[in-house]
Amino acid sequence: MIQADRDAFEGFGILYYDIYGLGRNILFPENVSITDADMTAAVTCAMNMNGTGFALTPASVATLAAHFAVLRERASEPALEGALVNPGIDIRMLVPSIKVAPMYPKFPRQVMDMSEARFRFDQLLHYASTYGVEDVAAQLGIPLTVSKGWLPEGGGQTVEPAEQAPEASRGETPFANAKLLTLVVDRTQLMRMVIERLERPTRMHPAEARVAVGILRDIPTMHMPRIAFHENMLEIIAAAIDEPSAVLTDALERTVQHPGDVLKALTHIIRVKGRKHLTTRQKKVFCNFLNQYTFESLAGNFADAHPIDYRSLNYLSVERFGGVTLRQAMQAVEEGRFRSWYSQVEREWDRTAEEGFAPLLDKYMERPGVLLRSMTRLIKAGVSTEQLTEAMGRSNAYSLPSIVRTLTLMAAEDVTPGRNWHDDEEPDERMKAERIKRQQDAYKVAETVLRNLLERRLRTLDTPLQGKRVYVDAGPFSLLGSVLLPNDTGSTGTAYPPIGMAYRIPRDGRLRFFTFWDDRAKRVDVDLHFKGSLRDGSPFSIGWNADYNLAGMVTSGDITHSTNAVEYLDIDMNVAREQDVDYVMQRCHIFAGAENWGDIATCFSGALLVDSIDSNEPIYQGENLIFRDSMTGADREMDYALVDVQACYVRLLRGANPMFVRTRFTLNNYIDMLLTCQNAVRVGSSDEADVVLSVGRNDNKDAVCLIDEGFFLK
């Protein structure tokens, strides 16, 4: 509600939770005099949020009133230029909505009643009017770009939904509870929030990283937390890259643990953020920071670095700005005079026939994380469950997020197609059979080891659940469908809920996926697909290059322009289940016009529950929104969500497909293990409970929110 400003931590306030759900909080000043008019404006703004999927807590309404009071008292100050000064604004105007028709404006009925001949003819005509015309022009030497091709009547046009009578109700859905926004005040609170955010094992959004950069210097060294999710270090340094040298240096000193982190940060800035070069000032900051390390530390990290990370040093002009030690370390690595740690491990592997596995495991324990990633190799070589359990139990270096994510993957019961699902040379059944045959036994051993390790760690946690009777409030989520992937991220950054969470779907529900994009500078073609399997293992696809209407699943048609473009995919759960559909993967793909999602001016995807497919109902029913994400990542293809048709849930992936549909270690299994290890008892109602453990956010201020607590994996 306030214009986001990268320097706002020095001024009036910051938008730490934008309306897309990227963060959680908004900062406002204290000590203001609130009038009745200010409170009325705040209540009006809060009421206007109805139907957006967001709501303010009661305390936050008062804080919002303080916001209007400050604007009223300080409206003439330059620092407030650009702030929202109209208290009567309808906040629904700030929430992205889709008011444009897809290719077929009466979707889905129009497509369901259409013959395949008509559907394919329309397709060919649409492609011929865009790509076809451009190809002919190119052959004639005429540079031509068709911004928008032929569409069926009414297709792609802006549609204003009919006004609903105030008393008209769309009925209750499992997703009716809005996501609560909390407004917070003062800089000290913000500092505590940043500390809490750094300790949370999920990826930061760039906006959160910019906030962290501005507050890091205020955090006393003794209170500086360990960054729970290593990739957030990269995001913070990237956010600080254009800040003054002192700020960039401070960000490096507060986040970097060893020279290898600097290489990864440089790679992130260059390859992910698309920075073509660094300024002289930036090169000097990085070189000066590296110059403080010893030769052994520099050479060891350089030798172990991935070649892509190591090549990022070329952007620093080390010969010009690097110190003697830095240059000598690079020379030693390039001449092969410094043996990497990984080569030492391979030497121990060569000796296992004579010396057994004990020396090898001792070497691995120098870097416990590498041992975690090498478990299946060790198991296949003959290392026993007892040997692995004993070796891994010696270290406290294993983070709970790493243990849980690895356990989830090791307990997978099946697999889904990978990103090359369109490659006919390797159908998913062949890949599934080969993977299961190769890994099944090793995975089961690893699963046992990791369960033992996780139980040991959970017993040491200090949580409000210890010794209590606990009622688990799942809310709209499916505990059996949700999985913990705390170290995984997608192409959409941080969002609520985390990747892996699954929403329940009514057995007779209709689920509608959508992707909207808008780019006026160029024509971008984004495609929406379903890829899935029947219960007998037979694969199927829904999309422009596959079936268009099959087993209760239907596409709205393929749009190739990028001026307010939208595509939909529907799945009727009843019909799909009756026709033995097992699961469906929903994917977004950039066909042409952009290299990655970040190259598109506006692009977001999501899913909603459909009340009715009556022709008078809008196609985009925003009040029934389940989830929505802005797509801003560096990929061009995204596995966005997975629908388990038989179990009736939809799981969020956001580009992080873990390659399985079902696992023996679900959120429900984790909660049971957590409560057992905390000597807590799970009860059947809140009336019997000492503590209510809410999976998601709700309006119960006394409940412990599992997601906000990071699943107790900090």
N, C-alpha and C positions, 0 to 999 in steps of 0.2 A: 504493500500500500504506500510505501515511500519509495521513491526512485532509488534503485540500488546504486551505490557509489563506492568505488574501490577505496576511497579515502574517508569514507563516512565514519570510521572509528575515531577520527580526529574531530568530527563535527557533530551533526545533529543526531543521527541514528542510522542504523543499517538494516537492510532487508536480509535477514538471516534465514528466512523461510519464504521463498517466492511461491506464487500461486500454483506452480507446477509440482510442488511437493519436494523440492530439492534439499531443503534444510529443515529447520524446526522452529526458529525463533525470530522475533523482531526486537531490536533494541530501541528503547525510548528513554529520555531523561526523566529524572525524578523531580519532586518538589514543585509541582505546578498547582495552580488553583483551578479546580474543575467546576464549571457552571452547569446549570440544567441544560442549556443549549448544547454544551459539549457532550453531555451524557446522551442526550437525544440523538445527536449526530452519530455517536458510537453505536447506539442500539440500532439505528437505521442501517448503518453499514453492516452490522452483524446479521440483521434480518435479511438483508439483500444477498447474503451468502447462501441462503436456502437454495437447494438444487444444484449447487456447484460441486458438492462432494467435500466441502470444507466447512468448519464451524469454529467459533471462538469459545474458549472457556469463559465462564462468568467473570472470573478475575481479569481476564484479558480484555473484556469489554470496558472495564474501568480504566485499564491501561490505555486503551484506544482513545477513550475520552480525554485522557491526559495528553495524548498526541494532538488532538484537535485544539486543546487549550494552548499548547505550546505554539502551534501554527498561528493561532489567533493573536497571541501575545508577541510573537517574534516574526510575524509575517514579512516585516521590512528587512530582515537580516539577509545579507547575500548568501549565507550558508544554507538558507532554506530555498534558494532558487531552484525551481523544478520539482519541489515537493508537492504532494497531493494536497491542495488547499480547499477543494470542494467537498465538504462533509457529506453532501447528499449523493455522491457518486454511487452508481450501482456497481458493486464489486464484480457482478457477473460479467461486466464488460472486460474485466481483466482475465477471465478464464477462457482459454481457447475453446471454441465451439465450431462444429462443422455445419455450415449452412449452404453447402453446395451439393448438388446431386451427383451420384456416381455415373458411370456410363449409361446405366439403365435407371431412370429416375423413379420407377415403381418397383425397384428391387425390394424383396426377393421374388415376389409373385411373378413379375414380368419375365425373369430369367427361368423360373421353375416351369412356367407354361410355354416356354419357347422351344422350338425344334432345334436340334443341333445344327442343321443346315443353315438356319437363320443366324444362329449365334456365330458360327464360323464365317459366314458371309460378312456380317457386320465387323468382325475382327479384321478380315482381309481388307475391307474398305477403309477401316480406320488406319491400319498400318500403311496402306498404299498412299493415303493422303498425307502421311508424315514422312516416314522413312523412305517410302517409295518415291515420292516427289523429290526428296533431297538427293537420293541416289541418281535419279535421272538428271537432275540439275548438275550434279558433280561430274557426270559423264560428259556433259556439254560444256564443262568448264565454268559453270555459273555458281558462285558461292551463295548458298541459300539455306536458311534455317526456317522450318515451319514451326511456328510457336504453338499452333493448336490445329489438330486435324478434324476430320469429319466425325461426328458423334450422332447417335440416334436422337430423335426429337426430345428435347428437354434434358439430355445428358450433359453433365458438366456445368449446368446453370445454377446460379444462386437461388436457393429456395428458402423463403422465410416461413417457418412453421406457423400453423394456425394458432391463434390465441386460445388457451384452454380456460374454461370457466373456473373461477376460484374454487368452487366446490368439487371440481372434477379430480378424482384421485386415481393415480396410476397403480395403487396397491403397494403392499409391502414387498420388499425384496430382501435377501440376505445381506445386501450391500447398502442398506439404507443409512447405517450409521456413518456420519461424516467423520473425516479425519480432523482431529482437533489441532488448532494452531494455538501456541502459547506465546504471549508477548512478555518480554522480560525487560528489566531496566538496569541501568548503570554498568560501568565498565568492569567492575569487579565481577559481576555476574557473568559478563561476557567472557572474562578470563577463565572462570570456572567451567563455562560451557566449552571453551576451546580445549581445555585440559581433558574434559570428559570425552570430547570428540576425538582427540588424538589417541585416547585409550580404547576407542571402539574399533573392533576389527572389521571395518567395512571401508570401502573406497570413498574418499572425499570427492564432492563435486568441486570443480574449479572455483566456484563462488565461495565455498567454505574454506578452501585453501587460501584465498585472498584475505579472508577475515583472519585466519590463523597467522598469516605473515604479519599483519598489523598488530597482533597482540602478543606474539612470541617474546618480544623483548621485555614485556611487562611481567612475564612469568619468572619468579625467582629460580635460580639454577637448581636449588634443592627440591623444588616442586615440579621441575620439568619432567613430564611423563615419558615413558618409553612409548614410541609410536607403535601401536599394536599391529597396524597393517602397513607393511613395509612400503607398499606402493604410494602411500600418502606422503612419504618423504619426497618422492619424485614430484608429486603435484604441488607441494609447498614450494620447492625450489623453482619449479616452473612458474609459479605465481609470483615469485620474487625476482625473476630474471631481469625485469625492466625497472625494478626499484633502485634507489640509490645504492652505491657500493656497500655502505655500512649495513643496510637492510639485507642485501643479498648475502653478505658475509655472515651476518647473524643467523640467517636461515640455514646456511651450511653448517655453522658451528652447533646449532641447536638440534639438527636432525641427522647429520651424517655420522655413521659409526666407523667407517673405514674407507680407504680410497676407492674400493669397488663401488661404493654407493655413489661417488661422484661420477664415475663412468656411466652408471645406469641413469643418473639424473641427466647427464648430457645427452644420452641416447633418447631419453624421453622428450627432452626439449626439441631435439632435432628431428626425430622420426615421427613422434606422436603429435607434437605441437606444430610441426611443419616449419620450424625456424631454419632458414637457409644458411645463416651465418651468425656469428657473435660479434659484438662490438669490441673494440680494443679494451674498453673499461671492463667489460664482462670477462674477457680472456684473462686479464690481469687478476681479477678477483678469484677465478677458479685456480689459476696457476699459483697464486700466493697461498691459497688454502692448501693445495697439494704439497707445496714446498715445505710445510711444517712436519710432514711424515718422514719416518726413517726409510733408508734404502730397502731394508728387508720388508717393511710393510708395503711400500709401493710396488716392489718387484713381485712379491707374493700375490698381491691382489691383481696386478696386471697379468701375471702368468695364468691365473685362474679365470680371468674374465672371458666372457664370450667374445669372439672376434668382432662382432658388430659393436659391442660396448667399447672394446679396446680402440677401435678405429675412430671413436668419437673424440679421442685425444687430438686428432688431426685438426679439429676446429679451434684448438687453444693456441696454436702457434707456439708450441713448447720451446722450440729452438730460440725463439725471441724472448719469451716471457718466463719460461720455466727456469728453476734453479738448477744447480749442478747435480744435486741428488736426484731430482726428478728426471733429468735427461739421462743420467747414468742408469737408472732403473729401467727406463724404456729401452735403452741400448742392450742391457743385459737380457731382457726378455726376448727382444727381436733376434739376438744372436744365439739364443738357446742356452745361455749360461746359467739360467735360473730354472730349477725343476719345479713344476707346479705341484700343488697338493694332490690333484687328481692323478697325476702320473705316479706319485708315490703310492696311492691307493692301488693302482693297477699292478704295481710291483708286488704289493702284498697279495693280490689275487693270484699272481703267478706262483707264489710260495705256499698256497694253501694245501697242495698235495703233500708237502713235506711237513709243514708246521701246523696244519689244521686251521680252523676259522678264528681262533682266539686272537692272534695278532691282527688279523684283518678287522675284526670287530673293534679292537682297541683303537685302530687307526681311524675307523669311521666315527668313533665317539669323540674325536677331536672336532668333528662337525656333525652334531646329532641330526640336523636337518637333512643332510645328505643321506644318512642312514635311513631316515624315514622314507625318502624317495627311492631308496635302493632295496627296499624290503623284498619285493618279488624276485629280484635277481638273486638275493641271498637265499631265499627259500628254495628256489629252483636248484640252486647249487648244493643244497643239503643242510643248510643251517636249520636247527630245530626250533620249535616254538619256545622251549625253555631257554635256549641260548639267546634268542632275540629278546625275550621278555627280560632276562637278566641284564643284558647289555643296555637296553633302552631304559630300564628302570634305574640305572646309575645316574641319569642326567635329569635335571629339572629344566633343561633348555627347551624342551618341546612345548610349544604354545598350544593351548587348548584348541584354538581355531584350526591349527594344522592337524591335530589328532582327529578332530571331529570330521573335518572335510575328507581326510584320507580314509577314515573308517566308513563314511557314507559311500565312497566310491568302491571300496573293497567289498562292501556288502551288496553291491548291485546284483539284481536277479536277472536282468536282461539289458539289452542295449538298443539304442536308437540309431538311425542313420547319421553319419557325420556330415560335415559341410559339403563333401563331394557327393551328395545324395543323387545328383543328376548324372553321375558317371555310370553308364550302363555296364561297364566292364567289371564293376564290383558291386553287385546288388547287396542290399542290406542282409539278406539271409546268409550269404556266403561270409560276409564280414562277421556276422553274429556267431556263426558256427566256429570260425577260426579263432575268434577272440575267446569264446568260452572254453574251447578245447585247450588253448594255450595258457589261460590264466586262472581257470576255476579253482584248482587245488591250491595254488599259491595264494589266491585271494582269501580263501577260507582260513588258511593259517594266519595270514596277516590280520584278518578280521579278529581272530581270537586274541592275538597279541595286543592289538589296539584297544579292544574292549577292556582288557586287563589294565592297560596303561591309563585309559580314560577314567575308569572307576577309581583307581588310586588317586588321580588328580582331583576328581570331584569331591572326594572325602575331605580334602584339605580346604575347600572353599568356605569362605565366611559369607553366608547369604541369609536373608530374612526368612528363609524356609526351614532353617535348622530346627528339627524336633517339633515342627508344627503340623497341624492338620491343614491340608491345602486343597482348595477347590480350583480346578483348572478351567478357566473360561476361554473356550476356543474362539468365541465370537464368530465371524464369517469364515474362519479358516478351517481347513481340513487337516487334522493332526496326522492322519494316516497318509495323506498326500504330500504334506510339507516335508522338505528335507533341508538339512543344514549344510550350506556351502559357504561358510564364513570367509574363506580366503578367495572366493571366486567373485568376479565382477563381470558385468556385461558391457555393452556399448553405450549405456545410458548413464553411467556414473552412479552416484548415490541417490536412492529413492526409497520411498516407503510403499509397500513392505520390502524386506530384503529379497534378493534372488533366492529361489528355492521354495518360497512360501506359496501355498496352494489355497485357493478359495473353493468352497463348496458350491456346486451348481445343482439346482433342482433337477430331479430325474426327468421331469417333463419340460425342462427349460430350453430356451433357444439362446445360444451364445453367438454374439456378433463381434468379430474382430475388425479393426479398421486401421488404415494408415492414411494420413493426410500430409500433403507436402505443398509448399508454395515457394517458388523461386522465379522471380521476374527477370533476372539477369541472364538466364540460360534455360534451355528445355531439359528437364530432368525426368527420366522415366523410372519410376519405382514400381516394383511388382510385389504382390501379396500371394502367398502360396500355402496350401496345406500339403503335408507329406505324412503318411501314416501307414498303419498296418491293420488288417483284419485279424481276428482271433486265431485263424489258421496260419498266420504268418504271411499272407498275400499282401504285397505292398500296393499302395495307390497314391495318386497325386491329384490335387485340385488346383487349377490355375490356367493361365493363358496357353500354356503348352501341354496341357493334360486335360483330364475331365473337367467339365464346368458345372455339372449338376449330378451328384452321386451320393447315395446313401444318406440323404438328409443334409448334405453339405453342398453349398452353392456359392459361386463367385459373382460379384457385381459387374465383372467385365474389366478389361485391361485399358487403363488410361495412360497415354504417352506424353501428355503435356504437363506442365508444372505451374500453371496459374490456378491456384485453388483446386488442386486435384485430390481425389479421394478414391480409395478402393475398399471394398468390404468383402468379408468371407463369413458366411453363416454356417452354423452347425445345429441342427435339430437333434437334441440329445436322445429323445425317444426313438426317432427313426434310425439314427446311427447305431444305437444300442441294439435295436431289433434286427438290424442287418449285420450284426457281428463286427462292428468296428471296434478295435481294441484301443488304439490311441491315435491322436492327431497332433502333429507338430506344426505350429504356425510360424512361417518364415517371411521375412521382408528382405528384398534384394534390390540393389540399384542396378538396373539393366544398362542405362546409359546416361550421360550428362554430368556425372559427378564421380569422383574417385572414392569418396567415403561420405558417411552421414554428416560429418562436420562441414562438408562443402555445400550442403543444401541450406538455403536461408532459413526455412522453417520446415520441420518434419517431426511428426509425433505419431505414435501408435498406441493402441490400447484395446480394451474389450469391454463390452457392456452386455447386460441381460436384456432381452427383448420381451416386452409385455405382449405385443401383438404385431402381426404382419399385415394388419388391415391397411388398405391403401391410404386411409386418412391419417395414419400414424406417421410421424417423422422417422426417417431412417436412422438418424443419429438421436438417440434418446439419452441425453446427457445425464438426466436424473438417475438413470440406472447404471451409471458408469461403475465398473469394477476397478479398473486400474488404467492409467495412461502414463506414457513416458515420452519425453523429448528425446530424439535420436541425434546424438552429437558425437558419436565415437569415430574411431579411425578405420573401422571396417566398412565393407560395402554389402555385407550379407549378415543377417541376424536371425538366430533361432530365438524367437521372442517368447513363445509360451507353448506349453504342452498340455493337452487335454486328455485325461484318462476317462474315456467314454464309459467304461464299465463301472468304475468307482465314483464317477461324477465329481470330478474336481478339475480345476485349471491351475497349472503351476507356472509361476513366472520364471523365465530364464534370462531375458534381456541380453541375449547374445552369448550367454555362458552355458552352452549345452553340455552337461556332464556325461552325455552318451549313455544314459540309462532311463528307463521309464519307472521302474520300481526297485526299491532297495529294502533290505532287511533292517536297516537302521533309519527309521523315520523320526520326525519330530516327536511323535508319541513315544517311541522307544527311548529317545533322549530324555524326555521329561520323566518317564518312569525311572530311568537310571539315576537322574539327578536327585529325585525325591528319595530314592532308596539310600543313596550315598549320603544324603543330608539327614537321615533318620526321620524323614517326614512321611506322613501318611496321606494318600490321595483319597479325598472324600467325594461324595456324589452331589453335594449341593453347597451353595455359599452359606446357608444357615448352619451347617455342621463345621464350617472351616474357621481356623484362626487367621488364615491368609488366603486371599483370592489372587491367584496367579493368572493374570490376563495375558493372552498371547499377543494381542494387538492393543492399540490405544483405544480407550473408551472414556466415558464420563465418570467412571468410578475412581474418585481421587484417592481412595484408600487401597486400591488394587496395585499389585506389583506387575508392571508391564514387562513381559519376557523379551519382546523385541527391543524396547528402550534400554533394557539391562544388558543388551548384547548377548542374550541367552546365557548370561553368567560365564561367558567364554573369555573375559578380559584377562 
